[in-house]
Amino acid sequence: MNPIQTAATPGAFDIDDRIGAFVPHGRYRLDGTPGGPLSGLRFGVKDLFDIAGQPTGAGNPDWQRSHPVPTRTSAVVQTLLDAGADMIGKTLTDEIAYSIHGDNHHYGTPQNVAAPGRVPGGSSSGSAAAVAARLCDFALGTDTGGSTRVPASYCGVWGLRTTFGLLSCASLAPLSPSFDTATWLAHDATTFERVGQTLLPQTGGVAFKRALLPFDVLEQADAVFHPAVHGVYEILQSMMQGEHARLTTGEAELENWRRAYISASAYDAWQTHKDWIEQQSPAFGPAVQGRWNMARDTSAETAQAARQKQLLVRHQVRAFLGADGVAVIPSAASVAPLRDATPEQIDDIRARCFRITSIAGLSGLPQVSIPLAAPDGLPIGVSLLGPAGSDLALIRLATTIGQALPARR
């Protein structure tokens, strides 16, 4: 059991948080077990993960007020502590993780030091911002519809979505349990892989033999992504057989996939949280409130149709990859939006983002985001999408590629 040091303990919270990445109630630290494989590393924890004896805020003061203080620590957090890493505080999340933008109506928007004047992306906003600012070596996040992959791309850090169900989401405030995954972000490839070696099961090696470039997915992203995606693909092509291919069967199919994800996840989120929302009437920011209104109005029939579509997508994507394929896709649809972007601009980016990120979500597959840069220096992420359970092999392949590319530092 790791002793919790409160903010009143001298030296307990030693972070100069000038970027607004940490939540007020999460300013404490836990010391890792000395001598472990992650000793010397410091990590932040997205304020969805429970830590025994301390409140979980989930990005919303009404959540914190109306939920009891946890008595159990998330197994993911505990594994990292047991491996020697020091937990240095809890990081900000968009409200109940229901956004990929990175702002929070109650706590503000963390600064993105890698792209000043632009949002960090969400919902793992504080984690991505803290890692980009070198306030910690790595940080835990979650990814339901893109909540780690998008901020990783916007902030120029390493990130991923894990295979669905591979890491425990117990003792974790949920958004949509049938899509939620536990994740992490890191500012360098070595740390990113070390964390993976600690958290992920040590399964047999995956032999990637086919590099796939689904051009219909690439078309959803702005042109600044295209050279970077092709650059990653060319390196893979030098290592294995390459193939340009369409992932979907029609021009509008990725939009249909997005809608299926939105409907299925919204219905799941409402079923998970409706009692709390109806009983507590929590205050949400306008954009998040609009999503909860949509979730409330999503019918069981619509959700059932979305689930049927999900089964087809799952089969199609998994068949596309097989047991030895790796696809190269953008991690997001654009560079990080400006903090004063209009709602219309944000909605357009969000829709195109979900046409990309919903692929892994619907199919339950791992996706690793490699930090690169656009010609103007702004961060962008290029992702590798692999077969179920190939997470650790995918990370190792991604770090190999990262060493051969001018990754953003």
NUMI-383102 format. One record per residue (C-alpha): residue number from 1; residue in one letter; x, y, z. Coordinates in steps of 0.25 Angstrom, whole numbers. Example, Ala and Ser with C-alpha at 12.3 -4.5 7.8 and 13.67 -1.06 7.14 Angstrom:
<pts>
{pt 1, 'A', {49, -18, 31}}
{pt 2, 'S', {55, -4, 29}}
</pts>
This chain:
<pts>
{pt 1, 'M', {0, 0, 0}}
{pt 2, 'N', {6, 13, -4}}
{pt 3, 'P', {4, 25, 6}}
{pt 4, 'I', {-4, 37, 1}}
{pt 5, 'Q', {3, 50, 4}}
{pt 6, 'T', {-7, 61, 4}}
{pt 7, 'A', {-5, 75, -1}}
{pt 8, 'A', {-2, 80, 13}}
{pt 9, 'T', {11, 71, 14}}
{pt 10, 'P', {23, 78, 10}}
{pt 11, 'G', {28, 75, -4}}
{pt 12, 'A', {15, 67, -7}}
{pt 13, 'F', {11, 75, -19}}
{pt 14, 'D', {24, 81, -26}}
{pt 15, 'I', {18, 84, -39}}
{pt 16, 'D', {19, 98, -44}}
{pt 17, 'D', {6, 97, -52}}
{pt 18, 'R', {6, 109, -60}}
{pt 19, 'I', {-2, 103, -71}}
{pt 20, 'G', {-15, 98, -63}}
{pt 21, 'A', {-13, 83, -65}}
{pt 22, 'F', {-16, 79, -51}}
{pt 23, 'V', {-29, 79, -44}}
{pt 24, 'P', {-30, 86, -30}}
{pt 25, 'H', {-34, 74, -22}}
{pt 26, 'G', {-23, 66, -29}}
{pt 27, 'R', {-10, 73, -24}}
{pt 28, 'Y', {-4, 62, -16}}
{pt 29, 'R', {6, 51, -19}}
{pt 30, 'L', {8, 36, -17}}
{pt 31, 'D', {22, 30, -17}}
{pt 32, 'G', {25, 18, -25}}
{pt 33, 'T', {31, 5, -19}}
{pt 34, 'P', {47, 7, -19}}
{pt 35, 'G', {55, -1, -29}}
{pt 36, 'G', {44, -4, -39}}
{pt 37, 'P', {45, -4, -54}}
{pt 38, 'L', {39, 10, -55}}
{pt 39, 'S', {47, 16, -43}}
{pt 40, 'G', {50, 30, -46}}
{pt 41, 'L', {38, 33, -55}}
{pt 42, 'R', {27, 43, -51}}
{pt 43, 'F', {13, 42, -56}}
{pt 44, 'G', {0, 49, -56}}
{pt 45, 'V', {-14, 42, -54}}
{pt 46, 'K', {-26, 47, -62}}
{pt 47, 'D', {-37, 50, -52}}
{pt 48, 'L', {-45, 39, -56}}
{pt 49, 'F', {-37, 28, -49}}
{pt 50, 'D', {-40, 25, -34}}
{pt 51, 'I', {-29, 26, -24}}
{pt 52, 'A', {-33, 21, -10}}
{pt 53, 'G', {-36, 32, 0}}
{pt 54, 'Q', {-36, 43, -10}}
{pt 55, 'P', {-48, 49, -18}}
{pt 56, 'T', {-50, 46, -33}}
{pt 57, 'G', {-56, 59, -40}}
{pt 58, 'A', {-58, 54, -54}}
{pt 59, 'G', {-57, 68, -59}}
{pt 60, 'N', {-70, 73, -52}}
{pt 61, 'P', {-71, 78, -38}}
{pt 62, 'D', {-85, 72, -37}}
{pt 63, 'W', {-79, 58, -40}}
{pt 64, 'Q', {-69, 60, -29}}
{pt 65, 'R', {-80, 66, -19}}
{pt 66, 'S', {-90, 54, -21}}
{pt 67, 'H', {-80, 42, -22}}
{pt 68, 'P', {-74, 36, -10}}
{pt 69, 'V', {-59, 37, -8}}
{pt 70, 'P', {-53, 24, -14}}
{pt 71, 'T', {-48, 13, -5}}
{pt 72, 'R', {-41, 5, -16}}
{pt 73, 'T', {-29, 10, -25}}
{pt 74, 'S', {-30, 7, -40}}
{pt 75, 'A', {-22, -6, -43}}
{pt 76, 'V', {-15, 2, -54}}
{pt 77, 'V', {-10, 13, -45}}
{pt 78, 'Q', {-6, 2, -35}}
{pt 79, 'T', {2, -5, -45}}
{pt 80, 'L', {10, 7, -48}}
{pt 81, 'L', {12, 10, -34}}
{pt 82, 'D', {17, -4, -31}}
{pt 83, 'A', {26, -3, -43}}
{pt 84, 'G', {33, 9, -36}}
{pt 85, 'A', {27, 21, -44}}
{pt 86, 'D', {23, 33, -35}}
{pt 87, 'M', {9, 39, -37}}
{pt 88, 'I', {10, 54, -36}}
{pt 89, 'G', {-5, 59, -37}}
{pt 90, 'K', {-18, 57, -44}}
{pt 91, 'T', {-20, 64, -58}}
{pt 92, 'L', {-32, 71, -64}}
{pt 93, 'T', {-42, 64, -72}}
{pt 94, 'D', {-53, 69, -81}}
{pt 95, 'E', {-66, 67, -73}}
{pt 96, 'I', {-69, 52, -72}}
{pt 97, 'A', {-59, 51, -83}}
{pt 98, 'Y', {-70, 55, -93}}
{pt 99, 'S', {-62, 63, -103}}
{pt 100, 'I', {-50, 63, -111}}
{pt 101, 'H', {-47, 78, -111}}
{pt 102, 'G', {-40, 80, -98}}
{pt 103, 'D', {-48, 91, -91}}
{pt 104, 'N', {-55, 90, -78}}
{pt 105, 'H', {-67, 99, -74}}
{pt 106, 'H', {-63, 99, -59}}
{pt 107, 'Y', {-48, 98, -59}}
{pt 108, 'G', {-43, 104, -72}}
{pt 109, 'T', {-35, 99, -84}}
{pt 110, 'P', {-20, 95, -81}}
{pt 111, 'Q', {-10, 102, -89}}
{pt 112, 'N', {-4, 94, -101}}
{pt 113, 'V', {11, 98, -100}}
{pt 114, 'A', {14, 91, -113}}
{pt 115, 'A', {3, 99, -121}}
{pt 116, 'P', {1, 112, -113}}
{pt 117, 'G', {-12, 119, -115}}
{pt 118, 'R', {-18, 105, -118}}
{pt 119, 'V', {-26, 95, -110}}
{pt 120, 'P', {-19, 82, -105}}
{pt 121, 'G', {-30, 73, -109}}
{pt 122, 'G', {-39, 64, -100}}
{pt 123, 'S', {-44, 58, -92}}
{pt 124, 'S', {-30, 55, -87}}
{pt 125, 'S', {-26, 69, -88}}
{pt 126, 'G', {-19, 71, -75}}
{pt 127, 'S', {-11, 58, -77}}
{pt 128, 'A', {-6, 62, -91}}
{pt 129, 'A', {-3, 77, -87}}
{pt 130, 'A', {5, 72, -75}}
{pt 131, 'V', {13, 63, -83}}
{pt 132, 'A', {15, 73, -94}}
{pt 133, 'A', {20, 83, -84}}
{pt 134, 'R', {29, 73, -78}}
{pt 135, 'L', {22, 74, -64}}
{pt 136, 'C', {23, 59, -64}}
{pt 137, 'D', {29, 47, -72}}
{pt 138, 'F', {16, 41, -75}}
{pt 139, 'A', {1, 42, -72}}
{pt 140, 'L', {-11, 33, -71}}
{pt 141, 'G', {-23, 36, -80}}
{pt 142, 'T', {-35, 29, -86}}
{pt 143, 'D', {-40, 27, -100}}
{pt 144, 'T', {-54, 25, -103}}
{pt 145, 'G', {-56, 32, -117}}
{pt 146, 'G', {-42, 38, -118}}
{pt 147, 'S', {-39, 44, -104}}
{pt 148, 'T', {-25, 40, -105}}
{pt 149, 'R', {-21, 40, -119}}
{pt 150, 'V', {-27, 54, -122}}
{pt 151, 'P', {-19, 61, -111}}
{pt 152, 'A', {-7, 53, -114}}
{pt 153, 'S', {-7, 58, -128}}
{pt 154, 'Y', {-11, 72, -124}}
{pt 155, 'C', {0, 73, -114}}
{pt 156, 'G', {11, 65, -121}}
{pt 157, 'V', {13, 54, -111}}
{pt 158, 'W', {12, 39, -112}}
{pt 159, 'G', {-2, 33, -109}}
{pt 160, 'L', {-11, 21, -112}}
{pt 161, 'R', {-24, 14, -111}}
{pt 162, 'T', {-22, 0, -105}}
{pt 163, 'T', {-30, -12, -110}}
{pt 164, 'F', {-43, -12, -103}}
{pt 165, 'G', {-44, -19, -90}}
{pt 166, 'L', {-29, -21, -90}}
{pt 167, 'L', {-26, -12, -78}}
{pt 168, 'S', {-36, -11, -66}}
{pt 169, 'C', {-46, 0, -66}}
{pt 170, 'A', {-51, -4, -52}}
{pt 171, 'S', {-50, 8, -42}}
{pt 172, 'L', {-50, 17, -53}}
{pt 173, 'A', {-62, 28, -55}}
{pt 174, 'P', {-68, 23, -68}}
{pt 175, 'L', {-73, 30, -80}}
{pt 176, 'S', {-78, 19, -89}}
{pt 177, 'P', {-74, 5, -83}}
{pt 178, 'S', {-75, -2, -96}}
{pt 179, 'F', {-64, 7, -103}}
{pt 180, 'D', {-56, 12, -91}}
{pt 181, 'T', {-41, 8, -91}}
{pt 182, 'A', {-30, 12, -81}}
{pt 183, 'T', {-18, 18, -88}}
{pt 184, 'W', {-5, 27, -86}}
{pt 185, 'L', {3, 38, -93}}
{pt 186, 'A', {18, 40, -92}}
{pt 187, 'H', {27, 51, -98}}
{pt 188, 'D', {38, 41, -103}}
{pt 189, 'A', {37, 27, -109}}
{pt 190, 'T', {46, 20, -99}}
{pt 191, 'T', {37, 24, -87}}
{pt 192, 'F', {24, 21, -96}}
{pt 193, 'E', {29, 7, -98}}
{pt 194, 'R', {34, 5, -84}}
{pt 195, 'V', {20, 8, -79}}
{pt 196, 'G', {14, -2, -89}}
{pt 197, 'Q', {24, -13, -84}}
{pt 198, 'T', {19, -11, -70}}
{pt 199, 'L', {4, -10, -73}}
{pt 200, 'L', {1, -19, -85}}
{pt 201, 'P', {1, -34, -84}}
{pt 202, 'Q', {14, -40, -90}}
{pt 203, 'T', {8, -48, -101}}
{pt 204, 'G', {15, -55, -112}}
{pt 205, 'G', {21, -46, -123}}
{pt 206, 'V', {12, -42, -135}}
{pt 207, 'A', {19, -43, -148}}
{pt 208, 'F', {14, -31, -157}}
{pt 209, 'K', {15, -34, -171}}
{pt 210, 'R', {6, -25, -179}}
{pt 211, 'A', {6, -9, -178}}
{pt 212, 'L', {-7, -4, -182}}
{pt 213, 'L', {-11, 11, -186}}
{pt 214, 'P', {-26, 13, -186}}
{pt 215, 'F', {-27, 25, -195}}
{pt 216, 'D', {-42, 27, -192}}
{pt 217, 'V', {-38, 30, -177}}
{pt 218, 'L', {-26, 39, -181}}
{pt 219, 'E', {-36, 47, -189}}
{pt 220, 'Q', {-43, 51, -176}}
{pt 221, 'A', {-31, 59, -171}}
{pt 222, 'D', {-25, 72, -175}}
{pt 223, 'A', {-15, 72, -186}}
{pt 224, 'V', {-4, 75, -176}}
{pt 225, 'F', {-5, 60, -171}}
{pt 226, 'H', {-3, 54, -185}}
{pt 227, 'P', {12, 55, -186}}
{pt 228, 'A', {14, 50, -172}}
{pt 229, 'V', {5, 38, -174}}
{pt 230, 'H', {12, 35, -187}}
{pt 231, 'G', {25, 36, -180}}
{pt 232, 'V', {22, 26, -169}}
{pt 233, 'Y', {16, 17, -180}}
{pt 234, 'E', {28, 17, -188}}
{pt 235, 'I', {37, 13, -176}}
{pt 236, 'L', {27, 1, -174}}
{pt 237, 'Q', {27, -2, -188}}
{pt 238, 'S', {42, -4, -187}}
{pt 239, 'M', {40, -14, -176}}
{pt 240, 'M', {28, -22, -182}}
{pt 241, 'Q', {18, -23, -193}}
{pt 242, 'G', {11, -10, -196}}
{pt 243, 'E', {-3, -8, -201}}
{pt 244, 'H', {-12, 4, -204}}
{pt 245, 'A', {-26, 0, -202}}
{pt 246, 'R', {-40, 6, -199}}
{pt 247, 'L', {-45, 2, -185}}
{pt 248, 'T', {-59, 5, -187}}
{pt 249, 'T', {-69, 1, -199}}
{pt 250, 'G', {-74, 15, -202}}
{pt 251, 'E', {-71, 29, -202}}
{pt 252, 'A', {-80, 32, -190}}
{pt 253, 'E', {-78, 20, -182}}
{pt 254, 'L', {-68, 26, -172}}
{pt 255, 'E', {-79, 36, -169}}
{pt 256, 'N', {-89, 24, -166}}
{pt 257, 'W', {-78, 18, -157}}
{pt 258, 'R', {-77, 31, -150}}
{pt 259, 'R', {-92, 32, -148}}
{pt 260, 'A', {-93, 17, -143}}
{pt 261, 'Y', {-82, 20, -133}}
{pt 262, 'I', {-89, 33, -128}}
{pt 263, 'S', {-102, 26, -126}}
{pt 264, 'A', {-97, 14, -120}}
{pt 265, 'S', {-88, 21, -110}}
{pt 266, 'A', {-98, 32, -107}}
{pt 267, 'Y', {-108, 22, -103}}
{pt 268, 'D', {-98, 14, -95}}
{pt 269, 'A', {-94, 27, -88}}
{pt 270, 'W', {-108, 31, -85}}
{pt 271, 'Q', {-112, 17, -79}}
{pt 272, 'T', {-99, 18, -70}}
{pt 273, 'H', {-102, 32, -65}}
{pt 274, 'K', {-117, 35, -66}}
{pt 275, 'D', {-120, 32, -52}}
{pt 276, 'W', {-109, 42, -47}}
{pt 277, 'I', {-113, 53, -57}}
{pt 278, 'E', {-128, 52, -54}}
{pt 279, 'Q', {-125, 52, -39}}
{pt 280, 'Q', {-114, 62, -38}}
{pt 281, 'S', {-117, 71, -49}}
{pt 282, 'P', {-102, 74, -51}}
{pt 283, 'A', {-97, 87, -58}}
{pt 284, 'F', {-90, 84, -71}}
{pt 285, 'G', {-84, 94, -81}}
{pt 286, 'P', {-93, 97, -93}}
{pt 287, 'A', {-86, 87, -103}}
{pt 288, 'V', {-86, 75, -93}}
{pt 289, 'Q', {-100, 78, -89}}
{pt 290, 'G', {-104, 77, -104}}
{pt 291, 'R', {-97, 63, -105}}
{pt 292, 'W', {-105, 59, -92}}
{pt 293, 'N', {-118, 64, -98}}
{pt 294, 'M', {-115, 56, -111}}
{pt 295, 'A', {-111, 44, -103}}
{pt 296, 'R', {-124, 45, -95}}
{pt 297, 'D', {-132, 45, -108}}
{pt 298, 'T', {-125, 33, -115}}
{pt 299, 'S', {-135, 22, -115}}
{pt 300, 'A', {-133, 8, -113}}
{pt 301, 'E', {-137, 5, -127}}
{pt 302, 'T', {-126, 14, -132}}
{pt 303, 'A', {-116, 9, -123}}
{pt 304, 'Q', {-119, -6, -127}}
{pt 305, 'A', {-117, -2, -142}}
{pt 306, 'A', {-104, 5, -138}}
{pt 307, 'R', {-100, -8, -131}}
{pt 308, 'Q', {-103, -16, -143}}
{pt 309, 'K', {-95, -7, -152}}
{pt 310, 'Q', {-83, -8, -142}}
{pt 311, 'L', {-83, -23, -143}}
{pt 312, 'L', {-82, -21, -158}}
{pt 313, 'V', {-71, -11, -157}}
{pt 314, 'R', {-63, -19, -147}}
{pt 315, 'H', {-63, -31, -156}}
{pt 316, 'Q', {-59, -22, -168}}
{pt 317, 'V', {-48, -15, -161}}
{pt 318, 'R', {-42, -28, -155}}
{pt 319, 'A', {-43, -35, -168}}
{pt 320, 'F', {-36, -24, -175}}
{pt 321, 'L', {-24, -25, -165}}
{pt 322, 'G', {-24, -40, -163}}
{pt 323, 'A', {-14, -45, -153}}
{pt 324, 'D', {-2, -38, -159}}
{pt 325, 'G', {-6, -25, -165}}
{pt 326, 'V', {-4, -11, -160}}
{pt 327, 'A', {-11, 1, -165}}
{pt 328, 'V', {-5, 15, -166}}
{pt 329, 'I', {-16, 26, -163}}
{pt 330, 'P', {-16, 40, -158}}
{pt 331, 'S', {-18, 42, -143}}
{pt 332, 'A', {-27, 54, -144}}
{pt 333, 'A', {-34, 62, -156}}
{pt 334, 'S', {-26, 75, -153}}
{pt 335, 'V', {-16, 82, -145}}
{pt 336, 'A', {-21, 87, -132}}
{pt 337, 'P', {-32, 97, -134}}
{pt 338, 'L', {-30, 111, -129}}
{pt 339, 'R', {-35, 114, -115}}
{pt 340, 'D', {-45, 124, -121}}
{pt 341, 'A', {-50, 115, -133}}
{pt 342, 'T', {-64, 117, -136}}
{pt 343, 'P', {-74, 106, -132}}
{pt 344, 'E', {-76, 103, -147}}
{pt 345, 'Q', {-61, 101, -149}}
{pt 346, 'I', {-61, 92, -137}}
{pt 347, 'D', {-73, 84, -141}}
{pt 348, 'D', {-66, 81, -155}}
{pt 349, 'I', {-53, 77, -149}}
{pt 350, 'R', {-60, 68, -139}}
{pt 351, 'A', {-69, 61, -150}}
{pt 352, 'R', {-56, 58, -158}}
{pt 353, 'C', {-49, 54, -146}}
{pt 354, 'F', {-59, 43, -142}}
{pt 355, 'R', {-59, 38, -157}}
{pt 356, 'I', {-45, 34, -154}}
{pt 357, 'T', {-45, 31, -139}}
{pt 358, 'S', {-58, 23, -139}}
{pt 359, 'I', {-51, 12, -147}}
{pt 360, 'A', {-43, 6, -135}}
{pt 361, 'G', {-54, 9, -126}}
{pt 362, 'L', {-65, 1, -134}}
{pt 363, 'S', {-55, -10, -136}}
{pt 364, 'G', {-48, -11, -122}}
{pt 365, 'L', {-34, -10, -128}}
{pt 366, 'P', {-21, -3, -123}}
{pt 367, 'Q', {-16, 9, -129}}
{pt 368, 'V', {-3, 16, -126}}
{pt 369, 'S', {-1, 31, -130}}
{pt 370, 'I', {13, 35, -134}}
{pt 371, 'P', {17, 50, -132}}
{pt 372, 'L', {21, 57, -144}}
{pt 373, 'A', {20, 72, -149}}
{pt 374, 'A', {13, 79, -160}}
{pt 375, 'P', {22, 88, -170}}
{pt 376, 'D', {19, 100, -161}}
{pt 377, 'G', {24, 93, -149}}
{pt 378, 'L', {10, 90, -142}}
{pt 379, 'P', {8, 76, -136}}
{pt 380, 'I', {1, 65, -144}}
{pt 381, 'G', {0, 50, -141}}
{pt 382, 'V', {1, 38, -150}}
{pt 383, 'S', {-5, 25, -145}}
{pt 384, 'L', {-3, 10, -147}}
{pt 385, 'L', {-15, 2, -146}}
{pt 386, 'G', {-13, -13, -143}}
{pt 387, 'P', {-20, -26, -140}}
{pt 388, 'A', {-26, -28, -126}}
{pt 389, 'G', {-16, -31, -115}}
{pt 390, 'S', {-4, -26, -123}}
{pt 391, 'D', {-3, -14, -114}}
{pt 392, 'L', {11, -16, -110}}
{pt 393, 'A', {17, -21, -123}}
{pt 394, 'L', {10, -9, -129}}
{pt 395, 'I', {17, 1, -119}}
{pt 396, 'R', {30, -6, -123}}
{pt 397, 'L', {28, -4, -138}}
{pt 398, 'A', {23, 10, -136}}
{pt 399, 'T', {36, 14, -127}}
{pt 400, 'T', {44, 8, -138}}
{pt 401, 'I', {38, 17, -148}}
{pt 402, 'G', {39, 29, -139}}
{pt 403, 'Q', {54, 27, -139}}
{pt 404, 'A', {54, 28, -154}}
{pt 405, 'L', {46, 40, -155}}
{pt 406, 'P', {47, 55, -151}}
{pt 407, 'A', {38, 53, -139}}
{pt 408, 'R', {34, 65, -131}}
{pt 409, 'R', {42, 67, -118}}
</pts>
